[in-house]
């Protein structure tokens, strides 16, 4: 049977854990963004801000945005141009080298 002190300590621990998880202190798994973090990002942190697709928050997300660039559907060539400029700027900021000379080179040979 638990004592009064043990019950009080358990309640305190649960309260602290809830507070920490709501404050964003919970650790992320790998490089994925938690939904709360993703929702709090400004539109300028995405390659495609209107669709809020392909976040550019760190080097691994930049590499992922490059790899999945051809998979984004429902965007115009002008939007792709602007997204490619954002990706290039983020790649420079995070030290990611890009071999492709442009987004059209990424799309070459792929169904779009």
Secondary structure, 3 states (H helix, E strand, C coil): CCCHHHHHHHHHHHHHHHHHHHCCCCCCCCCCCCHHHHHHCCHHHEEECCCCEEECCCHHHHHHHHHCHHHCCCCCHHHHHHHHHHHHHHHHHHCCCCCCCCHHHHHCCCCC
